[in-house]
Amino acid sequence: FASVSAEATAASVIASTATGNWSAPATWVPPLVPVACSPVVIGAGTSVTVDQAPLTSTITISAGGTMNLNGFNLPLSSFTNAGNFVFVGTETVSLAPLNLAGSTVTYNASVGTVPILSTWTYQNLILSGAGGTFAAGSSSYTIQGNFLVAAGAFSAGTSTLTFSGAGAQ
């Protein structure tokens, strides 16, 4: 008898077509949970919440799509963000995303002090999370679009923030 699996095979593209959890086959087309080496596309109009260690080598967040890392680490070799990437900020993301024009990175910490990653170039940066403090330290940052502190506190330290876009800062 052949074995049937609810996991994708390596190298087949898996795309979200519904809002849901990473581990839910109904979130994806084909309806399989992504595995290592499966390129993942977070589709426009969908929001995927990571609820287990994500296994993939490539992630693309489409414009209008959202991926919430939800405290899980993200090891990968290719990362393109045209939508909204949401994370606490304490996770390990092995590669800085290519944040395309119009994309957003949202830090969403509700407790403690979270460092803002200085190795990333931000299009739009949102700091959100009542009770969290977002610390820039002594690094330099480039924000090409909007910068918003929606909730929590921002500590600039001795950092340099460069706003190079026309958005509201």
Disulfide bonds with the S-S distance in Angstrom:
none
